[in-house]
């Protein structure tokens, strides 16, 4: 969760004045604070482009009409925040993302105007390889090279232990952002832009060992509105075999099979669920350890549909995918759930839907 004060979290459950800010960074260097009437920021860990936004403004002059307007708009950025106006002259805003402005449309006479954008990973995804590209060295240095190839001044942070990777080559038209994801998987990690626009290389927090960052409780003083719970076996796997074969580095083939070995899990390997294996292959994997790390990450993804939840609560703009929540239902049962996706409104009112990728009963 993005760092916020205790006062912020406590006020979320109380009546409060919402504060939002949308800044438009034009290619001319001009920064415009946009008066907006609505919109939202959607964050979804399952998507290659994790953060997207829509902003509604009343001013129709924002619609590009001349070549000069188009030059100023193409390549422009949006920086969006939401928080709390405490009513005492102070406020606390939380960043929701830095977005490339992709479209502007609306009624040219009366408005409103709709702005849509994608987070900065879209810049890398659209910068396809125009010549064969080879990555080598370590996970962090290879990802850094790919990101700064498209965004030279990008801020990059990492929380993983860096490891070496095998030589990996991509042909013409290859997707550089998909390449970043593949390289990160070699270390059992993922890479994405955070709410403040920093590219982060990190591993998915473990549900059982990560302290909950927020209590979603029902009753007086709680933020709980409603929740659903479900399970499905569609496209669920309880084993991942990761393999690496790299002839460029003259490295012998390596592999590792990682399975669900939790005897209390409904997808326990060899239990009633059976054995359902999926496969992951990449030449970046040159050791059994790298295969194990990659398979562990893929298994966390492959198992997630077996226990899922949808929560509606009062909005918390500080949440991040992977955050662990403690959910207290009206019947007294409690669960630990891990955030997968949510949508933060830029106006007042409405639910705050949260989809989770894992759920476990909390004692």
C-alpha positions in Angstrom: 0.0 0.0 0.0 1.2 3.5 -0.8 2.4 5.1 2.5 -0.3 7.1 4.2 -0.8 8.5 7.7 -2.9 6.7 10.3 -5.2 9.7 10.2 -5.8 9.0 6.5 -6.9 5.4 7.1 -9.1 6.3 10.0 -10.8 9.1 8.1 -11.7 6.7 5.2 -14.3 5.1 7.4 -15.8 8.4 8.4 -17.6 11.1 6.5 -15.0 13.1 4.7 -14.4 15.5 1.9 -12.8 13.8 -1.1 -9.9 15.7 -2.8 -8.7 14.9 -6.3 -6.2 16.4 -8.7 -5.6 15.8 -12.4 -2.5 17.4 -13.9 -1.9 17.5 -17.7 1.8 17.7 -18.7 2.0 19.0 -22.3 5.0 18.3 -24.5 5.6 22.1 -24.5 6.5 21.9 -20.8 3.3 23.5 -19.7 1.5 21.9 -16.7 -2.3 22.4 -16.5 -4.5 21.6 -13.5 -7.6 20.1 -15.1 -11.0 21.0 -13.6 -12.7 17.6 -13.9 -16.2 16.3 -13.2 -15.5 12.6 -13.1 -13.5 9.6 -14.2 -11.7 6.7 -12.7 -8.4 4.9 -12.5 -8.5 1.1 -13.0 -5.7 -1.1 -11.6 -5.5 -4.7 -12.7 -2.6 -7.0 -12.0 -3.7 -9.5 -14.7 -3.3 -7.0 -17.5 0.0 -6.3 -19.3 -0.8 -2.5 -18.9 -1.6 -2.5 -15.2 -3.1 1.0 -14.8 -5.5 2.8 -17.1 -7.5 6.0 -16.6 -10.5 8.0 -17.8 -11.0 11.7 -16.9 -14.1 13.7 -17.8 -13.7 17.5 -18.1 -16.2 20.2 -19.1 -13.9 22.4 -21.2 -14.2 21.5 -24.9 -11.1 23.6 -25.8 -9.0 20.6 -24.7 -10.0 18.8 -27.9 -7.0 19.2 -30.4 -8.1 21.0 -33.5 -4.9 22.3 -35.1 -1.5 20.8 -35.8 -0.1 22.8 -33.0 -2.7 21.4 -30.6 -1.9 17.9 -31.8 1.8 18.3 -31.3 1.2 19.5 -27.7 -1.2 16.7 -27.0 0.6 13.7 -28.6 3.0 12.5 -25.9 1.4 14.4 -23.1 1.1 12.9 -19.7 -1.6 12.8 -17.0 -0.7 12.7 -13.3 -3.8 11.7 -11.1 -4.2 11.8 -7.3 -7.0 11.2 -4.9 -7.1 11.8 -1.1 -8.8 13.6 1.7 -9.4 17.3 2.5 -9.3 17.3 6.3 -11.3 20.6 6.4 -8.7 22.3 8.6 -6.6 23.7 5.7 -4.7 20.5 5.2 -5.1 17.6 2.8 -3.4 14.3 2.0 -3.3 13.2 -1.6 -2.3 9.7 -2.8 -0.9 9.2 -6.4 -3.1 7.0 -8.6 -0.7 6.8 -11.6 1.2 8.6 -14.3 -0.4 8.0 -17.7 0.3 8.6 -21.3 -2.6 10.6 -22.8 -3.9 8.3 -25.6 -7.2 9.9 -26.6 -9.3 13.1 -26.3 -12.8 13.3 -27.6 -16.1 15.1 -26.9 -18.6 17.6 -28.1 -16.6 20.5 -29.6 -19.2 23.1 -28.6 -20.6 22.1 -25.3 -18.4 19.3 -23.9 -18.0 17.2 -21.9 -14.5 15.9 -23.0 -13.2 12.4 -22.2 -9.5 11.8 -21.7 -8.1 8.3 -21.7 -4.7 7.1 -20.8 -2.4 4.1 -20.1 0.4 3.9 -17.6 4.0 4.3 -18.8 4.5 0.6 -19.6 2.5 1.4 -22.7 5.4 3.5 -24.0 7.7 0.5 -23.8 5.1 -1.9 -25.2 4.6 0.3 -28.3 8.3 0.8 -28.9 8.6 -2.5 -30.8 12.0 -3.9 -31.8 13.0 -2.7 -35.3 16.0 -4.9 -35.3 16.9 -8.1 -33.5 17.5 -7.5 -29.8 19.5 -9.5 -27.4 19.4 -9.4 -23.6 22.1 -10.8 -21.4 23.7 -10.2 -18.0 21.3 -10.0 -15.0 17.6 -9.6 -14.5 17.8 -6.0 -13.2 20.4 -4.8 -15.7 18.5 -6.3 -18.6 15.1 -4.9 -17.6 16.7 -1.5 -16.9 18.2 -1.5 -20.4 14.8 -2.3 -22.0 13.0 0.4 -20.0 15.5 3.2 -20.5 15.7 2.3 -24.2 12.2 3.8 -24.5 12.2 6.2 -21.4 15.8 7.3 -20.8 14.9 9.2 -17.6 12.7 6.4 -16.1 12.9 5.8 -12.3 13.6 2.2 -11.6 13.5 0.4 -8.2 14.0 -3.2 -7.2 13.4 -5.3 -4.1 14.7 -8.6 -5.5 18.1 -10.3 -5.3 19.5 -9.9 -8.8 20.5 -13.1 -10.7 22.2 -13.9 -14.0 20.1 -14.8 -17.0 20.8 -16.7 -20.1 21.1 -14.9 -23.5 17.7 -14.2 -24.9 17.0 -12.8 -28.3 13.9 -11.3 -29.9 13.2 -10.7 -33.5 11.7 -7.8 -35.4 8.4 -6.5 -34.1 9.0 -8.0 -30.7 7.2 -6.5 -27.6 9.8 -4.9 -25.3 7.4 -4.8 -22.4 6.6 -8.5 -22.8 10.4 -9.1 -22.8 10.6 -7.2 -19.5 8.0 -9.5 -18.0 9.7 -12.6 -19.2 13.1 -11.6 -17.8 11.5 -10.7 -14.4 9.9 -14.1 -14.3 13.4 -15.7 -14.4 13.8 -14.3 -10.8 10.3 -15.2 -9.8 9.4 -11.5 -10.0 7.2 -9.1 -11.9 7.8 -5.5 -13.2 5.3 -2.7 -13.4 5.0 1.1 -12.9 3.7 2.0 -9.4 1.3 4.8 -8.6 4.0 7.4 -8.6 5.4 6.3 -12.0 8.4 4.4 -10.7 9.1 1.1 -12.4 9.4 -1.6 -9.8 10.9 -5.0 -10.0 9.5 -7.1 -7.2 8.0 -10.4 -6.2 4.3 -11.0 -5.3 3.8 -10.8 -1.5 3.0 -14.1 0.1 -0.5 -14.2 1.5 0.3 -16.1 4.6 3.5 -14.2 5.7 2.5 -10.7 4.7 0.8 -8.5 7.4 -2.6 -7.1 6.3 -2.4 -3.5 5.3 -6.1 -2.6 5.8 -9.1 -4.0 7.7 -12.3 -4.2 5.7 -14.7 -4.6 8.5 -18.5 -4.6 8.6 -20.6 -2.7 11.2 -20.3 0.7 12.7 -17.0 2.4 11.9 -16.2 -0.2 9.2 -15.6 0.3 5.4 -17.3 -3.0 4.3 -20.3 -2.7 2.0 -20.7 -6.2 0.6 -18.7 -9.2 -0.6 -19.0 -12.3 -2.8 -16.9 -15.5 -2.6 -16.4 -18.2 -5.3 -14.2 -21.0 -6.5 -13.6 -22.4 -10.0 -11.4 -25.1 -11.5 -11.4 -23.5 -15.0 -7.8 -22.9 -16.1 -6.6 -23.8 -12.6 -3.3 -25.7 -12.3 -1.5 -27.1 -9.3 1.9 -27.7 -10.9 4.2 -25.7 -13.1 7.2 -27.2 -15.0 9.6 -24.4 -15.9 12.3 -25.3 -18.4 15.3 -23.5 -19.9 17.4 -24.4 -22.9 20.0 -22.0 -24.1 22.2 -23.1 -27.0 23.6 -19.5 -27.4 25.4 -19.9 -24.0 26.1 -23.6 -24.5 24.2 -24.4 -21.3 22.7 -27.8 -20.7 18.9 -27.9 -20.4 17.5 -27.3 -16.9 14.1 -27.7 -15.4 12.1 -27.6 -12.2 8.6 -28.7 -11.3 6.9 -26.7 -8.5 3.6 -28.0 -7.2 1.0 -27.0 -4.6 2.2 -28.9 -1.6 -0.2 -27.4 1.0 -2.2 -30.4 2.3 -5.0 -28.0 3.3 -5.3 -26.5 -0.2 -8.2 -27.6 -2.4 -5.7 -27.9 -5.2 -3.2 -30.0 -3.3 -0.9 -31.9 -5.7 -2.1 -35.5 -5.6 -5.3 -34.8 -3.7 -8.8 -35.0 -5.0 -8.1 -32.2 -7.4 -5.6 -34.5 -9.1 -2.5 -33.3 -11.0 -2.9 -30.5 -13.5 0.3 -29.2 -14.9 1.1 -26.1 -17.0 4.4 -25.3 -18.6 6.7 -22.3 -18.8 9.8 -22.1 -21.1 12.4 -19.4 -21.6 16.1 -19.4 -22.6 16.7 -16.8 -19.8 16.5 -19.8 -17.4 19.9 -21.3 -17.1 19.9 -22.9 -13.6 17.5 -25.1 -11.6 17.2 -22.2 -9.1 16.0 -19.9 -11.8 13.5 -22.5 -13.1 12.2 -22.9 -9.5 11.7 -19.2 -9.0 10.0 -18.8 -12.3 7.7 -21.8 -11.7 6.9 -20.5 -8.2 5.7 -17.2 -9.7 3.7 -19.0 -12.4 2.1 -21.3 -9.9 0.9 -18.4 -7.8 -0.8 -17.1 -11.0 -2.1 -20.5 -12.1 -3.7 -21.4 -8.7 -5.4 -18.1 -8.1 -8.8 -18.7 -9.6 -9.5 -21.6 -7.1 -10.4 -19.0 -4.4 -11.6 -15.6 -5.3 -13.5 -12.8 -3.8 -15.2 -9.6 -4.8 -15.4 -6.9 -2.1 -17.2 -3.6 -2.2 -15.9 -1.1 0.3 -15.5 2.6 0.8 -12.7 3.8 -1.5 -9.1 3.5 -0.5 -6.8 5.1 -3.2 -3.7 3.9 -1.4 -4.2 0.2 -2.3 -1.8 -1.7 -4.6 -2.3 -5.1 -6.3 -0.7 -7.8 -4.0 -1.8 -6.0 -0.8 -3.2 -8.3 1.8 -6.6 -7.3 3.4 -8.3 -8.6 6.5 -12.0 -8.9 5.7 -14.5 -9.2 8.5 -18.0 -10.3 7.2 -21.3 -9.5 9.0 -21.6 -13.1 10.1 -18.4 -12.8 12.1 -16.2 -14.8 9.8 -12.8 -13.3 8.8 -10.6 -13.9 5.8 -7.3 -12.8 4.4 -7.6 -11.7 0.8 -5.0 -10.5 -1.7 -5.8 -7.6 -4.0 -5.9 -8.3 -7.7 -7.7 -5.3 -9.2 -9.8 -2.3 -8.3 -11.2 0.9 -9.7 -10.8 4.3 -7.9 -13.5 6.9 -8.8 -12.5 10.5 -9.2 -15.9 11.7 -8.0 -17.8 11.3 -4.8 -20.1 8.4 -4.2 -20.3 4.9 -5.6 -18.8 1.6 -4.6 -15.2 0.7 -4.6 -15.0 -2.8 -6.1 -12.0 -4.9 -5.2 -11.3 -8.3 -6.9 -9.0 -10.6 -5.0 -6.8 -13.4 -6.3 -6.5 -15.5 -3.1 -8.5 -15.9 0.0 -7.9 -17.9 3.2 -9.7 -18.0 6.5 -8.2 -15.9 9.2 -8.1 -17.1 12.7 
